[in-house]
Amino acid sequence: MSTDPGYWRHACARSIDTYAPGYFHQRPWLREDFLATPREQFVPDLVWWPDARDDGLYPQLDRTVRPRQWLEAVYRPLAALITQMDDGQTPAANGPASGTFTSSISCPSIVVDMLHHLDPQPGENVLEIGAGTGYSAALLARRLGPRRLVTMEIDAALAQEAAQRLLRLDPALEVLVVTGDGELGYPPRAPYDRIVSTAAVRTIPPAWLHQVRHGGTILTPIDTPYGHDALLTLTCDGAGSATGHLIKPVAFMKLRGQRHQPPWKNLGWPKELPVADAPPWKHHRVTAGPTGQRIYVHRAR
Ligand SMILES: C[S@@+](CC[C@H](N)C(=O)[O-])C[C@H]1O[C@@H](n2cnc3c(N)ncnc32)[C@H](O)[C@@H]1O
């Protein structure tokens, strides 16, 4: 088996080609950017695999010990790799561990599918929340062009590493990596054409609603009462309100300030949910604005 990253990157792209709808379909630029972006340069040498062993510990992949196994994992279309546990309190160097996942490089397929749904256009001004390793920022920045992307990361050490990787990839892209709480957005570069979050919300942050222009987009995972997150797309009115719908189920870490789970009714979800017979995701309509957020199921007659 090959130790050439290009071999694995192409194999991964061919697997993603078989997924539809979404992903690379109708987005030739995305497939080109995926093939041109060395994901392996964004993954630390030592990461945790997200499935626990029988003893409850998460095993590790070590590039320096088993480079081919590590590379294969980096390009598994459906595998996220854990890059931080317990907000950095559990060092990777300590070996297999149990703990709470606090940062990861999302699996290639979801990174691609989120970019499909975000549909960024060259020259647009975009804010990403959750820089993590910097990989999704690299793909986005390629599409947008120089000085068009701000990416925020709440963990200072992760932000620094992401900034270094992005600089090494292509200094001309001039991605601005900001250490800070993405829930507050980044006013100096607002208004944005799009805000995309790679950490899940429970409440759509009001700052995002105010920092996207009229007709602009927010794309974020949102926690649902169905046992997992869902991808949410919102179109903003430029004055602090937005409307949209859920797209599909996904799984993400929560924004650091939204880890606590309030009662669903406090988050705008209906009191009675059709859990046994969940309606199609797109029938879950979402509104957000000064009076809060509301999620309701729209039943076509
Ligand atoms: C799934 S990871 C991001 C993956 C990343 N986009 C990549 O390509 O590697 C989610 C990230 O969101 C960050 N995060 C969580 N809450 C945040 C917040 N309030 N502001 C900014 N970043 C946050 C976490 O520290 C974590 O690194």
The ligand as an SDF file (V2000), in Angstrom:
LIG
                    3D

 27 29  0  0  0  0  0  0  0  0999 V2000
  -14.6290   20.2080   14.7880 C   0  0  0  0  0  0  0  0  0  0  0  0
  -13.3760   21.2790   15.3500 S   0  0  0  0  0  0  0  0  0  0  0  0
  -12.9780   22.2400   13.9420 C   0  0  0  0  0  0  0  0  0  0  0  0
  -12.4080   21.5330   12.7730 C   0  0  0  0  0  0  0  0  0  0  0  0
  -11.6680   22.4700   11.8510 C   0  0  0  0  0  0  0  0  0  0  0  0
  -12.5610   23.2950   11.0700 N   0  0  0  0  0  0  0  0  0  0  0  0
  -10.6550   21.7630   11.0060 C   0  0  0  0  0  0  0  0  0  0  0  0
  -10.7310   21.8120    9.7720 O   0  0  0  0  0  0  0  0  0  0  0  0
   -9.7510   21.1610   11.5860 O   0  0  0  0  0  0  0  0  0  0  0  0
  -14.2720   22.5090   16.2840 C   0  0  0  0  0  0  0  0  0  0  0  0
  -13.3770   23.6160   16.8020 C   0  0  0  0  0  0  0  0  0  0  0  0
  -14.1990   24.6550   17.3120 O   0  0  0  0  0  0  0  0  0  0  0  0
  -13.4810   25.2750   18.3600 C   0  0  0  0  0  0  0  0  0  0  0  0
  -14.4160   26.0820   19.1540 N   0  0  0  0  0  0  0  0  0  0  0  0
  -15.3230   25.6630   20.0700 C   0  0  0  0  0  0  0  0  0  0  0  0
  -15.9950   26.7040   20.5830 N   0  0  0  0  0  0  0  0  0  0  0  0
  -15.5150   27.8070   19.9620 C   0  0  0  0  0  0  0  0  0  0  0  0
  -15.8120   29.1870   20.0550 C   0  0  0  0  0  0  0  0  0  0  0  0
  -16.7440   29.6460   20.9060 N   0  0  0  0  0  0  0  0  0  0  0  0
  -15.1230   30.0310   19.2620 N   0  0  0  0  0  0  0  0  0  0  0  0
  -14.1760   29.6050   18.4140 C   0  0  0  0  0  0  0  0  0  0  0  0
  -13.8380   28.3030   18.2880 N   0  0  0  0  0  0  0  0  0  0  0  0
  -14.5070   27.4170   19.0420 C   0  0  0  0  0  0  0  0  0  0  0  0
  -12.8650   24.1060   19.1010 C   0  0  0  0  0  0  0  0  0  0  0  0
  -11.7940   24.5180   19.9200 O   0  0  0  0  0  0  0  0  0  0  0  0
  -12.4600   23.2100   17.9370 C   0  0  0  0  0  0  0  0  0  0  0  0
  -11.1320   23.4290   17.5750 O   0  0  0  0  0  0  0  0  0  0  0  0
  1  2  1  0
  2  3  1  0
  2 10  1  0
  3  4  1  0
  4  5  1  0
  5  6  1  0
  5  7  1  0
  7  8  2  0
  7  9  1  0
 10 11  1  0
 11 12  1  0
 11 26  1  0
 12 13  1  0
 13 14  1  0
 13 24  1  0
 14 15  1  0
 14 23  1  0
 15 16  2  0
 16 17  1  0
 17 18  1  0
 17 23  2  0
 18 19  1  0
 18 20  2  0
 20 21  1  0
 21 22  2  0
 22 23  1  0
 24 25  1  0
 24 26  1  0
 26 27  1  0
M  CHG  2   2   1   9  -1
M  END
$$$$
